[in-house]
Amino acid sequence: MIELRHLRYFVAVAEELNFTRAAERVHIDQTPLSRAVRDLEDELGVKLFVRAPRRLALTPAGARLLEEARKLFIRFERTKRAVRRTSALYQPPLRIGVADGLAQPKLSECLAGWQAMAPAVPLELSEMRAHELAAALCQEEVDVGFSFGVPEDERIAQDAAWSYPLIALLPLGHELAQEERLSLSELVRFPMIACHASYKPGVRRQIDGLVRQCGCTPLIAGEAGTFTGYVTRIAAGLGVGLADSGHVEALRRSDIVALPLVDDLRLHTYVLHKHQRFGLPEVVERFLTHAKSL
């Protein structure tokens, strides 16, 4: 089988017309060089050189092979340059996992800002639940994630990206619906709708922590497995609730009353990534810096 090395060795001998100088040029010993040229002649079934004492000359077949081999190497170099240029232009997508049904304007702002800042890096978005996001990060199926928080895992870094004020959600006709602002302690005197821990564990954990800080013990009237179910229960008068102002802004429903809280309470959205032993890829570092600068 003819390999590129056979042709490269042949060209060196054909141009030098001296095996010793050709061997020095291609950095191998003269014996394997001579063997490679003879293997090439055997494969082609022709003599490429006239070998005489103190003299080496090309046969007509050797001269033609030299001409064609030079063309081949020129085409090969052009092919290598074209492949390298194509590779330089290609950027693998940055794989983003979005959990908890996030529909916050800041998430869209973050992604749109990245597209403007790094248009050559495509984004690949995947929506999933929080436990799925944690698994996807650990298995390196996504590069970065957004969530209200996943269970603590030493393999995963969770950094606060942004936060929104916590807003009270009330059904129309509720006795507090006419107030301009509420305290959390006023709100939790009424039965509350909670997020099921398997749906939004980060939201449940953050809200439970804020309620405990206020020294309150709410009565949980029901747990919702989706944001739609959460809002539907409140609108139906089954209880009151809490949500971040980002989702309330995206909600815009006429059958829900949204009131700001007197307390300065905020719900945090986290940007997540897997710890890497030898550091994060440069594009992931840039994206994390961007996300945390909003």
C-alpha positions as CSV (number, residue, x, y, z in Angstrom):
1,M,0.0,0.0,0.0
2,I,1.4,3.4,-1.0
3,E,1.5,5.9,1.9
4,L,2.3,9.6,1.9
5,R,5.6,8.8,3.5
6,H,6.6,6.7,0.5
7,L,5.9,9.7,-1.8
8,R,7.6,12.1,0.6
9,Y,10.8,10.0,0.7
10,F,10.7,9.5,-3.1
11,V,10.5,13.3,-3.7
12,A,13.5,13.9,-1.4
13,V,15.6,11.3,-3.3
14,A,14.4,12.5,-6.7
15,E,15.3,16.1,-5.9
16,E,18.6,15.4,-4.2
17,L,19.6,12.4,-6.5
18,N,21.5,11.2,-3.5
19,F,20.3,8.8,-0.8
20,T,22.6,10.2,1.9
21,R,21.5,13.8,1.5
22,A,17.8,12.7,1.1
23,A,18.0,10.7,4.3
24,E,19.3,13.8,6.2
25,R,16.6,15.9,4.7
26,V,13.7,13.7,5.9
27,H,15.5,12.8,9.1
28,I,15.7,9.0,8.8
29,D,18.5,6.5,8.2
30,Q,19.5,5.7,4.7
31,T,18.6,2.0,5.0
32,P,14.9,2.5,5.7
33,L,14.8,5.3,3.1
34,S,16.2,3.0,0.4
35,R,13.7,0.3,1.5
36,A,10.8,2.6,1.3
37,V,11.8,3.7,-2.3
38,R,12.1,0.0,-3.3
39,D,8.7,-0.8,-1.8
40,L,7.2,2.1,-3.8
41,E,8.8,0.7,-7.0
42,D,7.4,-2.8,-6.2
43,E,3.9,-1.4,-5.5
44,L,3.9,0.6,-8.8
45,G,5.6,-2.2,-10.8
46,V,8.1,0.3,-12.4
47,K,11.7,1.4,-11.9
48,L,11.9,5.0,-10.7
49,F,15.7,5.4,-10.6
50,V,18.6,4.4,-12.7
51,R,21.2,3.3,-10.2
52,A,24.8,3.4,-11.3
53,P,28.1,3.7,-9.3
54,R,28.4,7.3,-8.0
55,R,25.3,8.3,-10.0
56,L,21.5,8.3,-9.5
57,A,19.1,9.4,-12.2
58,L,15.3,9.4,-12.7
59,T,13.7,7.1,-15.2
60,P,10.9,8.6,-17.3
61,A,8.4,7.0,-15.0
62,G,10.3,8.5,-12.0
63,A,10.2,12.0,-13.6
64,R,6.4,11.7,-14.2
65,L,5.9,10.5,-10.6
66,L,7.9,13.4,-9.3
67,E,5.7,15.9,-11.2
68,E,2.5,14.2,-10.0
69,A,3.7,13.9,-6.4
70,R,4.6,17.6,-6.2
71,K,1.0,18.4,-7.4
72,L,-0.4,16.0,-4.9
73,F,1.5,17.6,-2.0
74,I,0.4,21.1,-3.1
75,R,-3.2,19.9,-3.1
76,F,-2.8,18.2,0.2
77,E,-1.4,21.4,1.8
78,R,-4.3,23.4,0.4
79,T,-6.7,20.8,1.8
80,K,-5.1,21.0,5.3
81,R,-5.4,24.8,5.3
82,A,-9.0,24.6,4.2
83,V,-9.9,22.1,7.0
84,R,-8.1,24.2,9.6
85,R,-9.9,27.4,8.4
86,T,-13.2,25.6,8.7
87,S,-12.3,24.3,12.1
88,A,-11.4,27.8,13.3
89,L,-14.8,29.1,12.2
90,Y,-16.7,26.3,13.9
91,Q,-17.8,26.8,17.5
92,P,-19.5,24.0,19.4
93,P,-22.8,25.2,21.0
94,L,-22.8,26.4,24.6
95,R,-25.3,24.0,26.1
96,I,-27.6,25.7,28.6
97,G,-30.0,23.9,30.9
98,V,-33.0,25.9,32.2
99,A,-34.8,24.4,35.2
100,D,-37.9,25.4,37.3
101,G,-39.8,26.7,34.3
102,L,-37.9,30.0,34.5
103,A,-39.6,32.7,32.5
104,Q,-37.9,35.7,34.0
105,P,-37.0,38.7,31.8
106,K,-33.5,38.7,33.1
107,L,-33.0,35.2,31.7
108,S,-34.0,36.4,28.3
109,E,-31.8,39.5,28.8
110,C,-28.9,37.3,29.7
111,L,-29.2,35.1,26.7
112,A,-29.8,37.9,24.3
113,G,-26.8,39.9,25.7
114,W,-24.6,36.8,25.2
115,Q,-25.8,36.5,21.6
116,A,-24.8,40.1,20.9
117,M,-21.4,39.7,22.7
118,A,-20.5,36.3,21.2
119,P,-22.4,35.8,18.0
120,A,-20.1,33.0,16.8
121,V,-21.0,30.8,19.8
122,P,-24.5,29.3,19.3
123,L,-26.7,28.6,22.2
124,E,-28.5,25.2,22.7
125,L,-31.3,25.4,25.3
126,S,-32.8,22.5,27.2
127,E,-35.7,22.8,29.6
128,M,-35.8,20.4,32.5
129,R,-36.6,19.9,36.2
130,A,-34.1,20.8,38.9
131,H,-33.0,17.2,39.6
132,E,-32.6,16.6,35.9
133,L,-30.4,19.7,35.6
134,A,-28.2,18.5,38.4
135,A,-27.8,15.1,36.7
136,A,-27.1,16.8,33.3
137,L,-24.4,19.0,34.8
138,C,-22.7,16.0,36.5
139,Q,-22.8,14.0,33.3
140,E,-21.6,17.0,31.3
141,E,-24.7,16.9,29.1
142,V,-25.0,20.7,29.6
143,D,-22.3,23.3,30.3
144,V,-24.3,25.8,32.3
145,G,-27.6,25.7,34.1
146,F,-30.1,28.2,35.6
147,S,-32.3,27.3,38.5
148,F,-33.7,28.6,41.8
149,G,-31.4,26.1,43.3
150,V,-30.7,22.3,43.3
151,P,-29.8,20.1,46.2
152,E,-26.2,20.6,47.5
153,D,-23.7,18.6,45.6
154,E,-19.9,19.0,45.9
155,R,-19.6,18.5,42.1
156,I,-21.8,21.5,41.3
157,A,-21.1,25.2,41.8
158,Q,-24.2,27.4,42.4
159,D,-23.7,31.1,42.2
160,A,-26.3,33.8,42.6
161,A,-26.8,35.4,39.1
162,W,-29.6,37.8,39.9
163,S,-32.6,38.2,42.2
164,Y,-36.2,39.6,42.1
165,P,-38.3,41.0,44.9
166,L,-40.8,38.6,46.4
167,I,-44.4,39.5,45.5
168,A,-47.6,38.4,47.2
169,L,-50.2,36.8,45.0
170,L,-53.9,37.0,46.0
171,P,-57.2,35.9,44.4
172,L,-59.6,38.7,43.3
173,G,-61.9,39.7,46.1
174,H,-59.4,38.7,48.9
175,E,-59.7,40.9,52.0
176,L,-56.1,42.0,51.5
177,A,-56.4,42.7,47.8
178,Q,-57.1,46.4,48.3
179,E,-53.9,47.0,50.2
180,E,-51.0,48.8,48.5
181,R,-48.3,46.7,50.3
182,L,-48.3,43.7,52.6
183,S,-45.9,42.3,55.2
184,L,-45.1,38.7,55.0
185,S,-46.5,38.1,58.5
186,E,-49.9,39.5,57.3
187,L,-49.9,37.2,54.2
188,V,-49.1,34.0,56.0
189,R,-52.0,34.4,58.3
190,F,-54.0,33.0,55.4
191,P,-53.8,29.4,54.0
192,M,-51.0,29.3,51.4
193,I,-50.3,27.5,48.2
194,A,-46.8,26.1,48.0
195,C,-44.6,24.7,45.3
196,H,-44.1,21.0,45.6
197,A,-40.5,20.2,46.5
198,S,-40.1,17.9,43.5
199,Y,-41.2,20.7,41.1
200,K,-39.2,23.7,42.3
201,P,-37.0,22.6,45.2
202,G,-35.0,25.8,45.1
203,V,-38.1,28.0,45.3
204,R,-39.6,25.9,48.1
205,R,-36.3,26.0,50.1
206,Q,-35.8,29.8,49.6
207,I,-39.4,30.7,50.5
208,D,-39.5,28.3,53.5
209,G,-36.3,29.9,54.8
210,L,-37.6,33.5,54.4
211,V,-40.9,32.5,56.2
212,R,-38.9,31.0,59.1
213,Q,-36.8,34.1,59.4
214,C,-40.0,36.1,60.0
215,G,-41.0,33.7,62.8
216,C,-44.1,32.6,60.9
217,T,-45.7,29.1,60.6
218,P,-48.0,29.1,57.5
219,L,-50.8,26.7,56.9
220,I,-50.2,25.0,53.6
221,A,-53.5,24.6,51.8
222,G,-52.1,22.8,48.8
223,E,-49.0,22.0,46.8
224,A,-48.6,22.7,43.0
225,G,-46.5,20.7,40.6
226,T,-46.4,23.4,37.9
227,F,-46.5,27.2,37.8
228,T,-49.8,27.0,35.9
229,G,-51.2,24.8,38.7
230,Y,-49.8,27.2,41.3
231,V,-51.5,30.2,39.8
232,T,-54.7,28.4,39.1
233,R,-55.1,27.4,42.7
234,I,-54.6,31.0,43.9
235,A,-57.0,32.4,41.2
236,A,-59.6,29.9,42.3
237,G,-59.4,31.2,45.9
238,L,-57.8,28.0,47.4
239,G,-55.0,30.0,49.0
240,V,-52.5,32.9,48.7
241,G,-49.0,32.6,47.4
242,L,-45.6,34.1,46.8
243,A,-43.6,34.6,43.5
244,D,-40.7,36.6,42.3
245,S,-41.6,39.8,40.5
246,G,-39.9,38.5,37.3
247,H,-42.5,35.7,36.9
248,V,-45.3,38.0,38.0
249,E,-44.3,40.4,35.2
250,A,-44.4,37.5,32.7
251,L,-47.7,36.3,34.2
252,R,-49.9,39.4,33.6
253,R,-53.2,37.7,34.6
254,S,-56.3,39.7,35.4
255,D,-57.6,37.1,37.9
256,I,-54.6,37.5,40.2
257,V,-53.8,40.5,42.4
258,A,-50.0,41.0,42.8
259,L,-48.9,43.2,45.7
260,P,-45.3,44.2,46.8
261,L,-44.1,43.2,50.2
262,V,-43.1,45.7,52.8
263,D,-40.2,43.3,53.7
264,D,-37.1,43.5,51.5
265,L,-37.3,39.8,50.5
266,R,-35.8,38.5,47.3
267,L,-35.9,35.3,45.4
268,H,-32.5,34.3,43.9
269,T,-31.8,32.7,40.5
270,Y,-28.6,30.8,40.4
271,V,-26.2,30.0,37.6
272,L,-24.7,26.6,37.9
273,H,-21.8,24.7,36.5
274,K,-19.8,21.5,37.2
275,H,-16.5,21.9,39.0
276,Q,-13.6,21.0,36.6
277,R,-10.3,19.7,37.9
278,F,-8.3,21.6,35.4
279,G,-10.4,24.7,35.1
280,L,-13.5,25.7,33.0
281,P,-13.3,26.1,29.3
282,E,-12.8,29.8,28.4
283,V,-16.2,30.2,26.7
284,V,-17.9,28.9,29.9
285,E,-15.9,31.3,32.1
286,R,-17.0,34.2,29.9
287,F,-20.6,33.2,30.0
288,L,-20.6,32.8,33.8
289,T,-19.0,36.3,34.2
290,H,-21.6,37.7,31.8
291,A,-24.6,36.0,33.6
292,K,-23.4,37.3,37.0
293,S,-22.9,40.9,35.8
294,L,-26.6,41.6,35.0
